[in-house]
């Protein structure tokens, strides 16, 4: 096994909105951990969720075995939010004073906000609340970077790249790249590898 | 998604619970697999379908769950190992055949995998399939982790062949849709040749006819099979105990709740006080094994989803064995320690164990709790909605408009699919469907409403259904409506696939589950043959669709309007744009328009946003899929379809 975990299990939540590539990002990250020799449990909330609802992947990395596919409350070590309001939602349930948060600041507005029935928090408020609920917090414009790469969906891989750059837990980007190569058509590999490198550079 | 399902024996890979169960079936040498899609069960068949090209197995998406079980049973009768898969409410659909199948018995191993959805994460019910195992007297297994999901399905085939009856394996969303490490086992050589042998006397289980009569005799035989399974369960490695020899509390659990319970005990630090009994064989419970376990402690907590199935069986067993196990205090759903609705998690189990033992649940530091209070309510609710570019949004826009123009208080009976969201306000700015039950029920209800004119009902009656639902359960209801001379209009929301569950094929598709070309059963032709008037329109053409619907509502008899437009997530549409949409800010009159923000308040496509700064509508380039439909709803013509510039 390569790299010792800071906690066992080490609990990661990747959160976002249906359609942001949350499930793919979590599978790729989890596959990398398995290649590193860890035991991984993933719990995913999807199904109806591709219709614009919140999507959460709970990833539990351990040297031991299977854990609950739902992370207990207040037990997230790392929160990767593909959408800012989802960062607040997840931290409210799973955050603790030691949580590391990485947030893509591009909002996707719920229909209630678009119709004027609900309010979306201002970017400064998001930063303030996420900082207060995290030990360390990073705010990125991953979608803008992904659009520069030609496809906004790549923000998911940029965010995973950021996880690699953080050094919050041992990550092997070469094994991650291998997971990308194995699970995607060749035409998409190059852009995804670039997204990975961009994300890593954004936090270092 | 995983490419690891077919790797070699001995390799440890990350598999989704559904993939693990599919691998278990392959390791058992399954030759036929049939199912109707339904979340969270669909990936089992999808995984197997990818192996069908090897020619070792046949896989199909059947018209509905009852037919799927019949197809799987036929393979079993011909001596093959076969698998049938469905979500919880699918068992209701299949239950009539299942009742008789339990009585007749099987030949080749036949395993029924049911995937329940505690908390209804993607269902409109949280029904339990486990009760069918008891009701219909067939053995029930429940895997407690991912390795077991694979191993248990493999073993279920052997058990089925040994007792000559169908065996049920019950999963839940947090098992089927969760993933974990699994060590793969060997794949067997090719299975036997299919042959249905009926050459023997009627009572010969191997060579006679396969029927459930004489009923009482067959029923007796079925119960003997259940006792054989129970005897196997006494020694089953799927039932495990961990903890002290004589704990203060014995926690009995199954399925995903095992993982919740194990973690709860660890978080509370009470593993030396509480014994954890994980049951994999939950019906019928092995009497001697359970008696030994129950003797460990006077206090027993049962943790399970959703209703008290295991809890009640344990209580019955404890009563029967009262002399041997002594008097117990039970905790669980009946005394409210464990919720009897919704899904569980480690925190709910931790709270229950904490209360019973008088142990405090660890809390977060006070300053962090203050920060949590300050953050409360800041994240706006994210309601489910139709996807950007979804044909259903356009269809319901037309239906709603037609009902308004008709102005006779007409209503729509809803059905099961993404379009169920038309019962909710957030998906569109209005509620369109007024009833919502099981698949096909919208049309059955409309058939009934449409006969109430003689009692004074003078409202136009409409029903909606999806294309896959049409084949699944609508056809008999439509036949009824025509034959009974009901007055109703059925709108088939044809998005060209079983879209909600991941775009599986159905009888109207030109490919089958294995990806091979397949004859199309044309829904319009079926409706015409039944005797209904049929019109097909494109819901993206608002004017024609609305006027057609208004005309049909004026006419008598049974009418069918097929609204055909592929799902926005369909493989042919995904990632492509027909138009580059933009808002002419000079033309958008904002709040002075008088349209009351029709685009963002009523149409509610997530691709349309409202810029509070300028007070004008805008297109969110990242979200918009360029279907172009919103251009037709803007009274000021401010939303414009532009040409897509291809790079």
Interface residues (C-beta under 8 A of the other chain):
Chain A: X17 X19 X24 X27 X30 X31 X34 X39 X40 X41 X42 X43 X44 X45 X46 X47 X48 X49 X50 X51 X52 X53 X54 X65 X66 X67 X68 X69 X70 X72 X73 X74 X85 X86 X88 X89 X91 X92 X95 X96 X97 X106 X108 X109 X110 X111 X112 X113 X114 X115 X116 X118 X119 X120 X121 X125 X129 X132 X133 X143 X147 X150 X152 X182 X183
Chain B: X1 X2 X3 X12 X13 X14 X39 X40 X121 X122 X145 X146 X147 X173 X174 X175 X177 X178 X179 X180 X181 X256 X259 X260 X262 X263 X264 X267 X345 X346 X347 X350 X364 X365 X368 X371 X372 X374 X375 X376 X378 X379 X380 X381 X382 X383 X384 X385 X386 X387 X418 X421 X426 X427 X429 X500 X569 X597 X600 X601 X604 X606 X608 X609 X610 X620 X622 X623 X647
